[in-house]
Amino acid sequence: MDALIIIFVIFFLLMFLLTIRHYSVYLNEKRKLLQHISDVTFIDAFEKKEKKRNRRAALIQKMTKYADEFADLGKRINFFSDNHDVANWLKKSGNPYQLTIERFQGLKIFLLLVGFFAGALVLVIGLPFSQYALILFPALGYFLPILTVKRMGKKRQEKLRLDLPDFLDTISTSLQAGVSLDQALREVIRFFDGPLREEFSRFNHEIDLGVRRETAYRNLLERNDNQEFQSLIKSLIQGEKLGVPIATTFKVQAENMRQIREEKVKELAAKASPKVTLVTTFIVAPVSILMLAGLMILNLIYGNNSLFSLFN
């Protein structure tokens, strides 16, 4: 019996050692496989951010589905929001929430009604300045979509302007290495996030669908009013017609944009000097004079040679 127990113990220890060894081999092979997959595949660094934006857009679309009921009324009441202007704003902002012109026009009326009911509720409760809420809240609801989309458009165009020089340098280097323009765009835009990635991804999709290159360039011009970006696209159109090397176009444009950025920084610095002088003249100087005058008055009243000591 004792010999049988010893045999089972030895067998168990042997199996345990084999299990540890095979598990170690499994972990090592798994690590090598993951490393190989990481080397031969590309993981988009901005994939999570893109999914988050898509989820947010889907959520806002669900929230604004009630705006479709007021689309016809919104088209008639188009103060500061003509259909042509709305279409232009949505293009410039990249339309992150996938709004149509009809839904946008209905959204402002829907928010106007929400603001009216909110103002009426505030008036019934009797909060301070509630008599103004019945006017301010509906006006805020009406203009909120307009101001939001216009602000997003300006912010997007500014982001486009800031990313352009680095983007152009990278494209120029790729082109000088012998890579074609389409391939360079596909490879480089993966390392950029924001409007540049969106615009040139859409450009590539249009080219893949058979759209003429000049037409795709024109579409880029229609969707963006940034001066530097428009200058780049117009140079590409002109270079394609005249046969100018694309690498040279990108390199020259990158140098020009950096020079323009330097000039704008100098301009902002020059504009800052009068503002600083204005603040110094009307805020810092009066406060300093008042402090000195206050100290002199306190010294006259409570100092060693104060006025009260003269009468004692």
PAZAPA-4460 file (N, C-alpha, C; in steps of 0.05 Angstrom, whole numbers, plus 32768, in hexadecimal, padded with zeros to 4 digits):
% residues 312
    n_x    n_y    n_z   ca_x   ca_y   ca_z    c_x    c_y    c_z   seq   type   mol
   8011   7FE8   8000   8000   8000   8000   8011   8019   8000     1      M     A
   8027   8019   8011   8039   8030   8012   8047   8035   7FF8     2      D     A
   804E   801F   7FEA   805C   8022   7FD0   8049   802E   7FBC     3      A     A
   802E   8028   7FBD   801B   8033   7FAA   8018   8051   7FAF     4      L     A
   8018   8059   7FC8   8015   8075   7FCF   802D   8085   7FC4     5      I     A
   8045   8079   7FC8   805D   8086   7FBF   805D   8089   7FA1     6      I     A
   8053   8074   7F92   8052   8076   7F75   803F   808C   7F6C     7      I     A
   8028   808E   7F7A   8014   80A3   7F72   801F   80BF   7F78     8      F     A
   802E   80C2   7F8E   803A   80DC   7F95   804F   80E4   7F80     9      V     A
   805F   80D0   7F78   8074   80D6   7F64   8066   80DD   7F49    10      I     A
   8051   80CF   7F42   8042   80D4   7F29   8036   80F0   7F2A    11      F     A
   802B   80F7   7F41   801F   8112   7F44   8034   8128   7F41    12      F     A
   804A   8124   7F4D   8060   8138   7F4B   806A   813B   7F2E    13      L     A
   806B   8124   7F21   8074   8124   7F05   8060   8133   7EF3    14      L     A
   8046   812D   7EF7   8032   813B   7EE8   8031   8159   7EEE    15      M     A
   8036   8160   7F07   8036   817C   7F10   804D   818B   7F02    16      F     A
   8065   817E   7F01   807C   818B   7EF4   8077   818E   7ED6    17      L     A
   806A   8179   7EC9   8064   817B   7EAD   8050   8191   7EA7    18      L     A
   803D   8194   7EB9   8028   81A9   7EB6   8035   81C5   7EB7    19      T     A
   8047   81C8   7ECA   8055   81E2   7ECD   8066   81E8   7EB4    20      I     A
   8073   81D3   7EAA   8084   81D7   7E92   8073   81DF   7E7A    21      R     A
   805E   81D0   7E75   804D   81D5   7E5E   803F   81F1   7E60    22      H     A
   8037   81F8   7E78   802B   8212   7E7C   803F   8229   7E77    23      Y     A
   8058   8224   7E7F   806D   8238   7E79   8072   823A   7E5B    24      S     A
   8072   8224   7E4D   8075   8224   7E30   805E   8232   7E23    25      V     A
   8046   822E   7E2D   802E   823B   7E22   802F   8259   7E25    26      Y     A
   8037   8263   7E3D   803A   827F   7E41   804F   828C   7E2F    27      L     A
   8065   827E   7E2B   807A   8288   7E1A   8071   828A   7DFD    28      N     A
   8063   8275   7DF3   8059   8275   7DD7   8044   828B   7DD4    29      E     A
   8033   828E   7DE8   801F   82A3   7DE7   802B   82BF   7DE5    30      K     A
   8040   82C3   7DF4   804E   82DD   7DF4   805A   82E2   7DD8    31      R     A
   8066   82CD   7DCC   8072   82D0   7DB2   805D   82D6   7D9D    32      K     A
   8046   82C8   7D9F   8030   82CD   7D8C   8025   82E9   7D8D    33      L     A
   8021   82F3   7DA6   8017   830E   7DA9   802B   8323   7D9E    34      L     A
   8045   831D   7DA3   8059   832F   7D98   805A   832F   7D7A    35      Q     A
   8056   8317   7D6E   8055   8315   7D51   803D   8324   7D45    36      H     A
   8026   8321   7D52   800E   832F   7D49   8012   834D   7D4B    37      I     A
   801E   8355   7D61   8023   8372   7D64   8036   837D   7D4F    38      S     A
   8049   836D   7D46   805D   8376   7D32   8051   8377   7D16    39      D     A
   803F   8365   7D0F   8035   8363   7CF4   801B   8371   7CF0    40      V     A
   800E   837A   7D05   7FF5   8388   7D02   7FF8   83A4   7D0D    41      T     A
   7FE5   83B6   7D05   7FE5   83D1   7D0F   7FCD   83D5   7D21    42      F     A
   7FD2   83E0   7D38   7FBC   83E6   7D4B   7FB8   8404   7D4B    43      I     A
   7FA0   840C   7D44   7F9A   8429   7D42   7F9A   8435   7D5D    44      D     A
   7FAB   8449   7D61   7FAE   8456   7D7B   7F95   8466   7D82    45      A     A
   7F85   846E   7D6E   7F6E   847F   7D73   7F54   8470   7D70    46      F     A
   7F55   8455   7D70   7F3D   8445   7D6C   7F29   8449   7D83    47      E     A
   7F33   8449   7D9C   7F21   844C   7DB3   7F14   8467   7DB3    48      K     A
   7F23   847C   7DAC   7F18   8497   7DAB   7F03   8499   7D96    49      K     A
   7F08   848C   7D7F   7EF4   848C   7D69   7EDA   847E   7D71    50      E     A
   7EDD   8467   7D7F   7EC5   8459   7D88   7EB6   846A   7D9D    51      K     A
   7EC4   8477   7DAE   7EB7   8488   7DC2   7EA8   849F   7DB4    52      K     A
   7EB4   84AB   7DA0   7EA6   84C0   7D91   7E8D   84B5   7D84    53      R     A
   7E8E   849D   7D78   7E77   8491   7D6B   7E61   848B   7D7F    54      N     A
   7E68   8481   7D96   7E54   847C   7DAB   7E46   8496   7DB4    55      R     A
   7E56   84AB   7DB7   7E4B   84C5   7DBF   7E38   84D0   7DA9    56      R     A
   7E40   84CD   7D90   7E2F   84D6   7D7A   7E15   84C6   7D79    57      A     A
   7E17   84AC   7D7E   7DFF   849B   7D7E   7DEC   84A3   7D95    58      A     A
   7DF8   84A9   7DAC   7DE7   84B1   7DC3   7DD9   84CC   7DBD    59      L     A
   7DE7   84DF   7DB2   7DDB   84F9   7DAB   7DC6   84F6   7D96    60      I     A
   7DCA   84E4   7D83   7DB6   84DF   7D6E   7D9C   84D4   7D7B    61      Q     A
   7D9F   84C3   7D8E   7D87   84B9   7D9C   7D79   84CF   7DAB    62      K     A
   7D88   84E1   7DB7   7D7D   84F7   7DC6   7D6F   850B   7DB4    63      M     A
   7D79   850E   7D9C   7D6E   8523   7D8A   7D5A   8517   7D75    64      T     A
   7D52   84FF   7D78   7D3F   84F4   7D65   7D24   8502   7D66    65      K     A
   7D1E   850D   7D7D   7D05   851C   7D7F   7D05   8536   7D6F    66      Y     A
   7D1D   853F   7D68   7D1F   8558   7D59   7D14   8555   7D3C    67      A     A
   7D12   853C   7D32   7D08   8538   7D17   7CEB   8542   7D14    68      D     A
   7CDC   8541   7D2A   7CC0   8549   7D29   7CBD   8567   7D24    69      E     A
   7CD3   8576   7D2A   7CD1   8594   7D27   7CE2   859D   7D0F    70      F     A
   7CEA   858B   7CFD   7CFB   8593   7CE7   7CEE   85A7   7CD4    71      A     A
   7CD5   85A2   7CCD   7CC7   85B4   7CBA   7CC4   85D0   7CC6    72      D     A
   7CBD   85D1   7CE0   7CBA   85EB   7CED   7CD5   85F9   7CEF    73      L     A
   7CEA   85EA   7CF4   7D05   85F5   7CF6   7D0E   8601   7CDC    74      G     A
   7D06   85F5   7CC5   7D0E   8600   7CAB   7D00   861B   7CA6    75      K     A
   7CE8   861E   7CB0   7CD9   8637   7CAD   7CE5   864D   7CBF    76      R     A
   7CEB   8645   7CD8   7CF6   8658   7CEB   7D15   8655   7CEA    77      I     A
   7D20   8662   7CD7   7D3D   865E   7CD1   7D4D   8678   7CD6    78      N     A
   7D47   8686   7CEC   7D56   869D   7CF3   7D73   8695   7CFB    79      F     A
   7D86   86A2   7CEE   7DA3   869C   7CF2   7DAA   867F   7CEC    80      F     A
   7D9A   8671   7CDE   7D9F   8655   7CD8   7D93   864C   7CBE    81      S     A
   7D9B   8659   7CA8   7D92   8652   7C8E   7D9C   8636   7C87    82      D     A
   7D8D   8627   7C77   7D95   860C   7C70   7DB1   860A   7C64    83      N     A
   7DB7   861D   7C53   7DD2   861E   7C46   7DE8   8622   7C5B    84      H     A
   7DE2   8634   7C6E   7DF6   8639   7C83   7DF9   8621   7C95    85      D     A
   7DE3   8614   7C9C   7DE4   85FC   7CAD   7DF4   85E6   7CA0    86      V     A
   7DF0   85E2   7C86   7DFF   85CE   7C77   7E1D   85D4   7C78    87      A     A
   7E24   85EE   7C75   7E40   85F6   7C76   7E4B   85F2   7C91    88      N     A
   7E3C   85F8   7CA7   7E46   85F4   7CC2   7E4B   85D7   7CC8    89      W     A
   7E39   85C6   7CBF   7E3C   85A9   7CC4   7E54   859E   7CB6    90      L     A
   7E59   85A8   7C9E   7E71   859F   7C8F   7E8B   85A8   7C9D    91      K     A
   7E8C   85C1   7CA5   7EA4   85CC   7CB2   7EAA   85BF   7CCC    92      K     A
   7E95   85B7   7CDB   7E98   85AB   7CF5   7E9E   858D   7CF3    93      S     A
   7E9C   8581   7CDB   7E9F   8564   7CD8   7E87   8555   7CE0    94      G     A
   7E72   8562   7CE8   7E58   8556   7CEF   7E5C   853D   7D01    95      N     A
   7E68   8542   7D1A   7E6F   852B   7D2B   7E57   851C   7D35    96      P     A
   7E3F   8528   7D36   7E27   851B   7D40   7E14   8512   7D2A    97      Y     A
   7E1F   8512   7D11   7E0F   8508   7CFA   7DF4   8515   7CF8    98      Q     A
   7DF4   852F   7CFB   7DDB   853E   7CF9   7DD5   8545   7CDC    99      L     A
   7DBC   8543   7CD4   7DB3   854C   7CBA   7DA9   8569   7CBD   100      T     A
   7DA5   8576   7CA7   7D9B   8592   7CA8   7D7F   8592   7CB4   101      I     A
   7D6E   857E   7CAD   7D53   857D   7CB8   7D54   8579   7CD7   102      E     A
   7D65   8567   7CE0   7D66   8561   7CFD   7D71   8579   7D0B   103      R     A
   7D85   8587   7D00   7D8F   859F   7D0D   7D7A   85B5   7D0F   104      F     A
   7D6B   85B9   7CFA   7D56   85CD   7CFB   7D40   85C6   7D0F   105      Q     A
   7D3A   85AC   7D11   7D27   85A3   7D25   7D31   85A5   7D41   106      G     A
   7D4B   85A1   7D44   7D58   85A0   7D5E   7D56   85BC   7D6C   107      L     A
   7D5A   85D1   7D5D   7D59   85EB   7D69   7D3D   85F2   7D72   108      K     A
   7D28   85E9   7D63   7D0C   85EE   7D6C   7D06   85DD   7D84   109      I     A
   7D10   85C4   7D84   7D0B   85B2   7D9B   7D18   85BE   7DB4   110      F     A
   7D30   85C8   7DB2   7D3D   85D3   7DCA   7D30   85EE   7DD2   111      L     A
   7D25   85FC   7DBE   7D17   8615   7DC5   7CFE   860E   7DD6   112      L     A
   7CEF   85F9   7DCF   7CD8   85F1   7DDF   7CE1   85E7   7DFB   113      L     A
   7CF7   85D8   7DFB   7D01   85CE   7E15   7D09   85E6   7E27   114      V     A
   7D16   85FA   7E1B   7D1D   8612   7E2A   7D04   8621   7E33   115      G     A
   7CEF   8622   7E23   7CD6   8630   7E2B   7CCA   8622   7E44   116      F     A
   7CC8   8607   7E43   7CBD   85F9   7E59   7CCF   85FB   7E72   117      F     A
   7CE9   85FB   7E6E   7CFB   85FE   7E85   7CF8   861A   7E91   118      A     A
   7CF5   862F   7E80   7CF1   864A   7E8A   7CD6   864C   7E99   119      G     A
   7CC1   863F   7E8E   7CA7   8640   7E9C   7CA9   8632   7EB7   120      A     A
   7CB8   861C   7EB8   7CBB   860E   7ED2   7CCA   861F   7EE6   121      L     A
   7CDF   862D   7EDD   7CEE   863F   7EEF   7CDC   8655   7EF8   122      V     A
   7CCA   865F   7EE7   7CB8   8675   7EEE   7CA4   866C   7F03   123      L     A
   7C9A   8653   7EFF   7C87   8648   7F13   7C94   8644   7F2E   124      V     A
   7CAD   863A   7F2E   7CBB   8636   7F47   7CC1   8650   7F55   125      I     A
   7CC6   8665   7F45   7CCC   867F   7F50   7CE9   8684   7F57   126      G     A
   7CFB   8679   7F47   7D17   867D   7F4C   7D1F   869A   7F45   127      L     A
   7D36   86A3   7F4F   7D3F   86BF   7F49   7D42   86C3   7F2B   128      P     A
   7D3A   86DA   7F21   7D3B   86E2   7F05   7D2B   86CF   7EF3   129      F     A
   7D16   86C2   7EFF   7D06   86AF   7EF0   7CF6   86BD   7EDA   130      S     A
   7CF1   86D7   7EDC   7CE1   86E5   7EC8   7CF1   86E7   7EAE   131      Q     A
   7D0C   86E5   7EAF   7D1C   86E6   7E97   7D20   86CA   7E8B   132      Y     A
   7D1C   86B6   7E9B   7D21   869A   7E91   7D0F   8693   7E7A   133      A     A
   7CF6   869E   7E7A   7CE3   8697   7E66   7CEB   86A1   7E4A   134      L     A
   7CFD   86B4   7E4A   7D08   86BE   7E30   7D24   86B3   7E2A   135      I     A
   7D35   86B2   7E3F   7D51   86AA   7E3B   7D53   868D   7E34   136      L     A
   7D44   867C   7E43   7D47   865F   7E3E   7D3F   8656   7E22   137      F     A
   7D28   865F   7E17   7D22   8658   7DFB   7D37   8663   7DE7   138      P     A
   7D40   867C   7DEC   7D54   8687   7DDA   7D6E   8677   7DDB   139      A     A
   7D76   866E   7DF4   7D8E   865E   7DF7   7D8A   8643   7DE9   140      L     A
   7D73   8637   7DEC   7D6D   861D   7DDE   7D6E   8620   7DC0   141      G     A
   7D65   8636   7DB5   7D65   863A   7D98   7D81   863D   7D8D   142      Y     A
   7D91   864E   7D9B   7DAB   8655   7D90   7DC1   8641   7D99   143      F     A
   7DBB   862F   7DAC   7DCF   861C   7DB5   7DDA   860A   7D9F   144      L     A
   7DC9   85FD   7D8E   7DD4   85ED   7D79   7DE5   85FD   7D65   145      P     A
   7DDC   8616   7D5F   7DEA   8627   7D4B   7E06   862D   7D56   146      I     A
   7E07   8637   7D6F   7E21   863F   7D7A   7E33   8627   7D7E   147      L     A
   7E28   8610   7D85   7E38   85F8   7D8A   7E45   85EE   7D70   148      T     A
   7E35   85ED   7D5B   7E40   85E3   7D41   7E54   85F6   7D36   149      V     A
   7E4F   8610   7D38   7E63   8624   7D2E   7E7D   8623   7D3E   150      K     A
   7E7A   861F   7D58   7E92   861E   7D69   7EA2   8605   7D62   151      R     A
   7E94   85EE   7D5E   7EA2   85D5   7D57   7EB0   85D8   7D3C   152      M     A
   7EA3   85E7   7D29   7EB0   85EB   7D0F   7ECA   85FB   7D12   153      G     A
   7EC9   8610   7D22   7EE2   8620   7D25   7EF8   8610   7D33   154      K     A
   7EF0   8601   7D47   7F03   85F0   7D56   7F0F   85DB   7D44   155      K     A
   7EFF   85D0   7D33   7F09   85BB   7D20   7F1C   85C7   7D0C   156      R     A
   7F16   85DE   7D01   7F27   85EA   7CEE   7F42   85F3   7CFA   157      Q     A
   7F41   85FB   7D13   7F5A   8603   7D21   7F6B   85EA   7D26   158      E     A
   7F5F   85D4   7D2E   7F6D   85BB   7D32   7F7A   85B2   7D17   159      K     A
   7F6C   85B5   7D02   7F76   85AF   7CE7   7F8F   85BF   7CE1   160      L     A
   7F8E   85D9   7CE7   7FA4   85EB   7CE2   7FBD   85E3   7CF2   161      R     A
   7FB9   85DB   7D0B   7FD0   85D5   7D1D   7FDD   85BB   7D14   162      L     A
   7FCF   85A8   7D0A   7FDA   858E   7D03   7FE6   858D   7CE7   163      D     A
   7FE0   85A1   7CD7   7FE9   859F   7CBB   8007   859E   7CB7   164      L     A
   8018   85AF   7CC4   8035   85AF   7CBE   8042   8594   7CC3   165      P     A
   803C   8587   7CDA   8047   856D   7CDF   803E   8558   7CCC   166      D     A
   8024   855A   7CC4   8019   8547   7CB1   8027   854A   7C96   167      F     A
   802B   8563   7C8D   8038   8568   7C73   8055   855E   7C73   168      L     A
   8063   8562   7C89   807F   8559   7C8B   8080   853A   7C88   169      D     A
   806E   852D   7C96   806E   8510   7C95   8067   8506   7C79   170      T     A
   8053   8512   7C6D   804C   850A   7C51   8063   850F   7C3E   171      I     A
   8070   8526   7C41   8086   852D   7C2F   809D   8519   7C32   172      S     A
   80A3   8511   7C4A   80B8   84FD   7C4E   80B1   84E3   7C41   173      T     A
   8098   84DB   7C44   808F   84C1   7C38   8090   84C2   7C1A   174      S     A
   8088   84D9   7C0E   8088   84DC   7BF1   80A5   84DC   7BE6   175      L     A
   80B7   84E9   7BF5   80D3   84E9   7BEC   80E0   84CE   7BEE   176      Q     A
   80D5   84BC   7BFF   80DF   84A1   7C01   80D4   848F   7BEB   177      A     A
   80C3   849A   7BDA   80B9   848A   7BC3   809D   847F   7BC6   178      G     A
   808F   8486   7BDC   8074   847C   7BE1   8060   848D   7BD1   179      V     A
   804B   8481   7BC6   8037   8490   7BB8   8027   84A1   7BCB   180      S     A
   8019   84B5   7BC0   800A   84C7   7BD1   7FF3   84B9   7BE0   181      L     A
   7FE4   84A8   7BD2   7FCE   849A   7BDF   7FD8   8488   7BF5   182      D     A
   7FEE   8479   7BF0   7FF8   8468   7C04   8003   8478   7C1C   183      Q     A
   8010   848E   7C16   801B   849F   7C2C   8004   84AA   7C3D   184      A     A
   7FEE   84B2   7C31   7FD8   84BC   7C40   7FCC   84A6   7C52   185      L     A
   7FC9   848E   7C47   7FBE   8478   7C56   7FCF   8471   7C6E   186      R     A
   7FE9   8473   7C6B   7FFB   846B   7C81   7FFE   8481   7C96   187      E     A
   7FFF   849A   7C8C   8005   84B1   7C9F   7FED   84B8   7CB0   188      V     A
   7FD5   84B8   7CA4   7FBD   84C1   7CB3   7FB7   84AF   7CCA   189      I     A
   7FC2   8497   7CCB   7FBC   8486   7CE2   7FC9   8490   7CFC   190      R     A
   7FDD   84A2   7CF9   7FEB   84AC   7D10   7FE1   84C8   7D18   191      F     A
   7FCC   84D1   7D0B   7FBF   84EB   7D11   7FA3   84E6   7D1A   192      F     A
   7F9A   84F8   7D2C   7F7E   84F6   7D35   7F71   8511   7D30   193      D     A
   7F56   8510   7D2B   7F48   8528   7D28   7F40   852E   7D0B   194      G     A
   7F3D   8547   7D03   7F33   854E   7CE9   7F45   8545   7CD2   195      P     A
   7F5F   8546   7CD5   7F71   853C   7CC0   7F6C   851F   7CB9   196      L     A
   7F69   850F   7CCD   7F64   84F2   7CC9   7F49   84EF   7CBB   197      R     A
   7F35   84FD   7CC4   7F1A   84FA   7CB9   7F19   8503   7C9C   198      E     A
   7F25   851A   7C96   7F24   8525   7C7B   7F32   8514   7C67   199      E     A
   7F4B   850B   7C6D   7F5A   84FC   7C5A   7F51   84DF   7C59   200      F     A
   7F45   84D5   7C6E   7F38   84BA   7C6C   7F21   84BB   7C59   201      S     A
   7F11   84D0   7C5B   7EFB   84D4   7C48   7F05   84D8   7C2C   202      R     A
   7F1B   84E6   7C29   7F27   84EA   7C0F   7F2F   84D0   7C03   203      F     A
   7F3C   84BF   7C13   7F45   84A4   7C09   7F2D   8493   7C01   204      N     A
   7F18   8494   7C11   7F00   8485   7C0A   7EF4   848E   7BF0   205      H     A
   7EF3   84A8   7BEC   7EE8   84B2   7BD2   7EF9   84A9   7BBB   206      E     A
   7F14   84A9   7BBE   7F25   84A0   7BA8   7F21   8482   7BA3   207      I     A
   7F1D   8472   7BB9   7F18   8455   7BB5   7EFE   8450   7BA7   208      D     A
   7EEA   8462   7BAA   7ED0   845E   7B9D   7ED0   8468   7B81   209      L     A
   7EE6   8473   7B77   7EE8   847B   7B5B   7EE3   8499   7B56   210      G     A
   7EE2   84A9   7B6B   7EDF   84C6   7B68   7EF9   84D1   7B5C   211      V     A
   7EF6   84E4   7B49   7F0D   84F1   7B3E   7F1D   84FF   7B54   212      R     A
   7F37   84FF   7B51   7F48   850B   7B66   7F43   8529   7B69   213      R     A
   7F3F   8537   7B54   7F39   8553   7B56   7F1F   8558   7B64   214      E     A
   7F0B   8547   7B5E   7EF1   854A   7B6C   7EF4   8545   7B89   215      T     A
   7F04   8531   7B91   7F08   852B   7BAD   7F16   8543   7BBB   216      A     A
   7F29   854F   7BAC   7F36   8567   7BB7   7F22   857E   7BBB   217      Y     A
   7F10   8581   7BA8   7EFC   8596   7BAA   7EE9   8591   7BC2   218      R     A
   7EE3   8578   7BC7   7ED3   8572   7BDE   7EE1   8579   7BF8   219      N     A
   7EFB   8575   7BF9   7F0A   857D   7C10   7F08   859C   7C15   220      L     A
   7F09   85AB   7BFE   7F08   85C8   7C00   7EEC   85D0   7C0B   221      L     A
   7ED7   85C2   7C02   7EBC   85CA   7C0B   7EB8   85C4   7C28   222      E     A
   7EC5   85B0   7C33   7EC0   85A8   7C4F   7ED1   85B7   7C62   223      R     A
   7EE5   85C7   7C59   7EF7   85D4   7C6B   7EFD   85F0   7C60   224      N     A
   7EFC   8604   7C72   7F02   861F   7C6A   7F1C   862A   7C76   225      D     A
   7F2C   8618   7C82   7F45   8620   7C8D   7F58   862A   7C76   226      N     A
   7F64   8641   7C7A   7F74   864D   7C64   7F8C   863C   7C5D   227      Q     A
   7F9A   8632   7C71   7FB2   8622   7C6B   7FAB   8608   7C5D   228      E     A
   7F95   85FB   7C66   7F8C   85E2   7C5A   7F83   85E7   7C3D   229      F     A
   7F74   85FC   7C39   7F6B   8602   7C1D   7F83   8608   7C0B   230      Q     A
   7F97   8616   7C16   7FAF   861B   7C06   7FBD   8601   7BFE   231      S     A
   7FBE   85EE   7C10   7FCB   85D4   7C0A   7FBB   85C6   7BF4   232      L     A
   7FA1   85C4   7BF6   7F91   85B5   7BE3   7F92   85C3   7BC7   233      I     A
   7F91   85DD   7BC7   7F93   85EC   7BAE   7FAE   85E7   7BA1   234      K     A
   7FC3   85E6   7BB1   7FDE   85E1   7BA6   7FDF   85C4   7B9A   235      S     A
   7FD2   85B1   7BA8   7FD2   8596   7B9D   7FC3   8594   7B83   236      L     A
   7FAC   85A3   7B81   7F9D   85A3   7B67   7FAE   85B0   7B51   237      I     A
   7FBB   85C6   7B58   7FCB   85D4   7B44   7FE4   85C3   7B3C   238      Q     A
   7FF0   85B6   7B51   8007   85A6   7B4B   8001   858E   7B3A   239      G     A
   7FE9   8583   7B3E   7FE0   856C   7B2D   7FDC   8574   7B10   240      E     A
   7FD2   858C   7B0C   7FCD   8596   7AF1   7FE7   859D   7AE3   241      K     A
   7FFA   85A9   7AF2   8014   85B2   7AE7   802A   859D   7AE7   242      L     A
   8025   8587   7AF6   8039   8572   7AF7   804F   8577   7B0B   243      G     A
   804A   8589   7B1F   805E   858E   7B34   8060   8576   7B47   244      V     A
   8078   856D   7B4F   807B   8556   7B61   806C   855B   7B7B   245      P     A
   805D   8547   7B84   804C   854B   7B9B   805D   854E   7BB4   246      I     A
   8074   8540   7BB6   8085   8542   7BCD   808E   855F   7BD1   247      A     A
   8095   856C   7BBB   809D   8588   7BBC   8087   859A   7BC6   248      T     A
   806E   8594   7BBD   8057   85A4   7BC5   8053   85A2   7BE3   249      T     A
   8054   858A   7BEE   8050   8586   7C0B   8066   8593   7C1B   250      F     A
   807F   8591   7C11   8096   859D   7C20   8093   85BB   7C21   251      K     A
   808D   85C8   7C0A   808A   85E5   7C09   8073   85EE   7C1A   252      V     A
   805D   85E0   7C19   8046   85E7   7C29   804C   85E6   7C47   253      Q     A
   805A   85D1   7C4F   8061   85CE   7C6C   8073   85E6   7C75   254      A     A
   8086   85EE   7C64   8097   8604   7C6B   8087   861E   7C6C   255      E     A
   8075   8622   7C59   8065   863A   7C59   8052   863C   7C72   256      N     A
   8047   8625   7C79   8035   8625   7C90   8043   862A   7CAA   257      M     A
   805B   8620   7CAD   806B   8626   7CC5   8072   8644   7CC5   258      R     A
   8078   864F   7CAF   807F   866C   7CAD   8066   867C   7CB5   259      Q     A
   804E   8674   7CAA   8036   8682   7CB1   8030   8680   7CCE   260      I     A
   8035   8668   7CDA   8030   8665   7CF7   8042   8677   7D07   261      R     A
   805C   8679   7CFF   806E   868B   7D0D   8065   86A8   7D0B   262      E     A
   805B   86B0   7CF3   8051   86CC   7CF0   8039   86D1   7D02   263      E     A
   8027   86BD   7D04   8010   86C0   7D15   8017   86C2   7D33   264      K     A
   802B   86B3   7D3B   8035   86B5   7D56   8040   86D0   7D5C   265      V     A
   8050   86DB   7D49   805A   86F6   7D4C   8044   870B   7D4D   266      K     A
   8030   8706   7D3C   8019   8719   7D3C   800A   8719   7D56   267      E     A
   8006   8701   7D61   7FF8   86FF   7D7B   8009   870B   7D91   268      L     A
   8024   8708   7D90   8035   8714   7DA4   8034   8732   7DA2   269      A     A
   8033   873D   7D89   8031   875A   7D86   8016   8764   7D90   270      A     A
   8001   8755   7D8C   7FE7   875E   7D96   7FE5   875C   7DB4   271      K     A
   7FF5   874A   7DC0   7FF4   8747   7DDD   8000   875F   7DEC   272      A     A
   8013   876C   7DE0   8020   8782   7DED   800D   8799   7DF4   273      S     A
   7FFD   87A3   7DE2   7FE9   87B8   7DE9   7FD5   87AF   7DFF   274      P     A
   7FCE   8795   7DFE   7FBB   878B   7E12   7FC8   878B   7E2E   275      K     A
   7FE1   8783   7E2F   7FEF   8784   7E49   7FF2   87A1   7E53   276      V     A
   7FF8   87B3   7E40   7FFA   87CF   7E48   7FDF   87DA   7E51   277      T     A
   7FC9   87D1   7E44   7FAE   87DA   7E4C   7FA8   87D0   7E69   278      L     A
   7FAE   87B6   7E6E   7FA9   87AB   7E89   7FBA   87BA   7E9E   279      V     A
   7FD3   87BF   7E97   7FE5   87CD   7EA9   7FDB   87E9   7EAF   280      T     A
   7FD2   87F6   7E9B   7FCA   8812   7E9E   7FB0   8815   7EAE   281      T     A
   7F9C   8804   7EA9   7F82   8808   7EB5   7F7D   87F6   7ECD   282      F     A
   7F8E   87E2   7ED2   7F89   87D1   7EE9   7FA0   87D1   7EFC   283      I     A
   7FB8   87CA   7EF3   7FCF   87C7   7F04   7FD8   87E2   7F10   284      V     A
   7FDA   87F6   7EFF   7FE3   8811   7F08   7FD0   881D   7F1C   285      A     A
   7FB6   881E   7F16   7FA3   882A   7F2A   7FA4   881B   7F45   286      P     A
   7FA5   8801   7F44   7FA6   87F1   7F5D   7FBF   87F7   7F6C   287      V     A
   7FD6   87F9   7F5E   7FEF   8800   7F6C   7FEE   881C   7F79   288      S     A
   7FE2   882F   7F6A   7FE0   884A   7F75   7FCE   884B   7F8D   289      I     A
   7FB8   883C   7F8C   7FA6   883B   7FA3   7FB3   882E   7FBB   290      L     A
   7FC3   8819   7FB6   7FD1   880C   7FCD   7FE5   881F   7FDA   291      M     A
   7FF4   882E   7FC9   8008   8841   7FD4   7FF9   8858   7FE3   292      L     A
   7FE3   8861   7FD7   7FD4   8876   7FE5   7FC8   886C   7FFF   293      A     A
   7FBF   8854   7FFF   7FB4   8848   8018   7FCA   8846   802D   294      G     A
   7FE2   883D   8025   7FF7   883B   8039   7FFF   8856   8044   295      L     A
   7FFF   886B   8033   8006   8886   803C   7FF1   8890   8050   296      M     A
   7FD7   888B   804A   7FC2   8893   805C   7FC4   8885   8076   297      I     A
   7FC8   886B   8075   7FCB   885C   808E   7FE3   8865   809F   298      L     A
   7FF9   886C   8091   8010   8876   809F   800A   8891   80AC   299      N     A
   7FFB   88A2   809E   7FF4   88BC   80AA   7FE2   88B9   80C2   300      L     A
   7FD2   88A3   80C2   7FBF   88A0   80D9   7FCB   8890   80F0   301      I     A
   7FD9   887A   80E9   7FE2   8868   80FE   8001   8868   8101   302      Y     A
   8010   8877   80F1   802D   8876   80F3   8038   8886   810A   303      G     A
   8053   8885   810D   8060   8892   8123   805C   88B0   8122   304      N     A
   805C   88BB   8109   8057   88D8   8106   803B   88DD   80FB   305      N     A
   8027   88D0   8107   800C   88D2   80FE   8001   88EE   8105   306      S     A
   7FEA   88F3   80F9   7FDD   890D   80FE   7FD3   890F   811B   307      L     A
   7FCB   88F8   8126   7FC1   88F8   8142   7FD7   88FF   8156   308      F     A
   7FF0   88F7   814F   8006   88FC   8162   800C   891A   8163   309      S     A
   8006   8929   814F   800B   8946   814E   7FF9   8955   8161   310      L     A
   7FE1   894A   8167   7FCE   8958   8178   7FD2   8950   8195   311      F     A
   7FE3   893C   819B   7FE7   8933   81B7   7FFD   8942   81C4   312      N     A
***
